[in-house]
Amino acid sequence: MTPISTSSAAPARTAPYAHLAPLVVDLVLPLAGYYLLSRGLGTSTTTALAVSSVPPALSTVWIAVRHRRLNALGALALLATGAGLALAAVGGDPRLMLAKDGLVSSVIGIAILLSVAAGRPLMSRVMRPMITKGDRARLAAWDRLSSGPDASAEFRAAERTFSLIWGGALLAECAARVVGAYTLPVGTMLSVHSLFVVAGVLAAVKLSKPHAERIGALLRQA
């Protein structure tokens, strides 16, 4: 009598941290590349922006061809790069040079707010891999709660609020940078230049954290 095998195939496992790959390619690499080239190696702003846009550009094209959909994070990174390249051509007034970096933040902030108005909160693309950590059950729960007949109004509201906070924080950072550029002495503004974006990000993280935690709790209950 032939013995019956009771073993079952082990479930496929996602490679460690694979869920963070889109964030690394579309956000971390462009940002790190820009600062490494412009601040570390002293290349021109135009060159740094052009080179740092390569990872999200390749990612956007690959996803469009392979999966027939738009890579929202990559598109956002390219939008910010395009705004930076346009502003890089502006020179002359040192106060304008200090203020123009904030305008890139405003482009991203406006894009995030428009995505909320369109019903597709852009920051959910950032939050989803960090909260679900590639877990299939959580990914499925996210899809159920965010759209379709089983969509949760509470879940959707938390998604929208999370994106609204980040979009608002980026616009506030832009406004503060522009005001500072035209009211503070140029030397003072140069010394605190980087603090504006740090303060904006920290404020967004602090204010959006309860909503991210609520989304995590709803996923565990689903």
N, C-alpha and C positions, 0 to 999 in steps of 0.2 A: 504494500500500500504506500503510495507516494505521500510523504509528509506535506502538509499544507503550511506554507510559510505565513507566519502571522506578523512579519515585519512590515512596516509601512514606510513609504518614502518620507524622508525628513523634509519638513517644510523649507522652502527656499528662504534664505536669509539675505537681508539687504546688507551690503558691505557697510562697515562702520562709517558713520558720518556721511554716507552717500547722499542723504537727504539735504545736506548743506551745500552740495556741489553748485546748484544754481546761484545761491547767495555769494559763494566764493567767486565764481566766474563773472557774474553780472555786476556785483557791487564791490567786493573786497579787492579783487585784482585791479580793476580800473582805478580805484581810489589810491591803493598802495603804489601802483605804477606811476600815477601822476605825481604823488609827493616824492617818490624816489627819484624820478627823472628831473622834476623841476626844482626841488629843494636840495636833494642829495647830490645829484650830478650836475646841476646847474644848466640843464637844457632850457630852451625857450618854452614859454607856455604853450605855444601852438604845437611844437613837437611833442611835448609831454601829453597834451590832450589827444593828439592824433594816435600816438602809440598806445596809450592806455585804453583807447576805444576799441582796440582790436579784439580782446576777449568777448565783450558783449556783442560785438558785431558778428563774430563767427557763431556765437551761441544763438543769436536771433535768426541768422540764416539757416543754421542746422535744424532748429526746431520748426521753422516755417516749411522747410523741404521735407523733413522726416515725419513730422507729426501734423502738418497742415494747420498750424495755429500760430498765433502771435505770442512771442515771448515778451510779456509785459515788462518784466524787470530789465531785460536787455534793451528794450525799446526806451524805457525811462532813462537808463544810463546813456544811451546814444542821444537822447533829447538834451540831457544836461551837458553832454560833451559838445553838441552843436551850439548850444547857447554860450558855452565857454569859448569856443572858437570864434563866434561872432563878436563877443566882447573883447577877445584878445586883440582885435584889430583897433580897439579904441585906446588911444593914448593921450598924453599931454598932461591934463590936470591931475595932480597927485591925489586929490580927494576923490575924483571920479575913479581912479585906479583902485582906491581902497573900497569904494562902494560897489564896484561892478561884481565882485565875487558873491555878494549877497544876492545879486539878481539871478544867479544860477540856482540858489536855494529857492527863490520865488518861483522859478519855472517848475522845479520839482514839486513844490508845495501846491501850486495851482493844478498841476497834473493829477496829484493825489485827490484834491478836492473835487475835481471834475469826475474822477472815477467813482467817487461816492455818489455824486449826483446821477451818474449813469447806472447806478446799482451794482457796480463791480469794484468794490473797494480795493485799491491797488496794494495797500499795505498788507492785505490778507495773503498776498503772494510771498511776502517776507515772513509773516507770522506762521503760516501753515507748516512749513518744514521744521521750524523750531519747536512748535508745540507737538506735532504728531511724531516727530523723530523717525519718520519712515515706517511707523507701525501701520500695518494694513488695516487693522480694525479701526484705528483712529482716523486714518485717511478716509475710510468708507463712512464713518460717522460724520466727519466734516462735510463730505459731499451731501449726505442726507439732510443735515441741519442747515446747510447754506442754500440749498436749492431743491426744487422739486416739490412733490405733494407733502412730504414730511418736514419741510423747512420750518425752522424754529424762529419765531419773531424775536425772541430774546437773543438768540445766537446772532442773527443778522444785525440787530441793533448794536451788539457789542463789536461786531466787525466794523460797522460804519463809524462808531465812535472812536475806535482805535485809529482808523485812517484819518478821521477829522482832526484828532489831536496832533498827529504827525504833520498833516498838511498845514494846520494852523501854526504849529511850532516853527516850521520852516519859513512861513511867511513872516512871523514875528521876528525871527532871526534876521531875515532880510531887512525888515523895517528898522530894527535896532542898528544894524551895520550901516545902513545909509544915513540914519540920523547921527550916529557916531562919527562917520566920515566927514560930515559937514559941520559938526559942532565942536568936536574935540580937536586939540592940536594934532597935527599930522604925526609928530613923533610919538605922542601918547597912543594914538590909534594904531600905529604900527606895532607897538609893544603889546597891545591887547587884542590884536587882530584875530588871532585864532580862538580867543575865549568866547567869541560870539557863537560860533558853531558848536563848541563844546557845551556851552550853557543851553543852547537850543535842543541839542540831542539829550542832555541829561534831564531837562524839563519834560521832553516828550516821553522818555522812558519812565519817569516817575509818574506822570499823569496817565499814561496808557497801560501801565502794569496791572491795575485792578481789572481792566477789561480783558486783557490777555489771560489773566487767571480765571476769570469767569468763563471764558471760552474753553479753557482747559477742563474746568469742572463740568461743563455741559457735555463735553466729549466723553468724559469718564462715565457720565450718567446715561449716555445714549446706548 
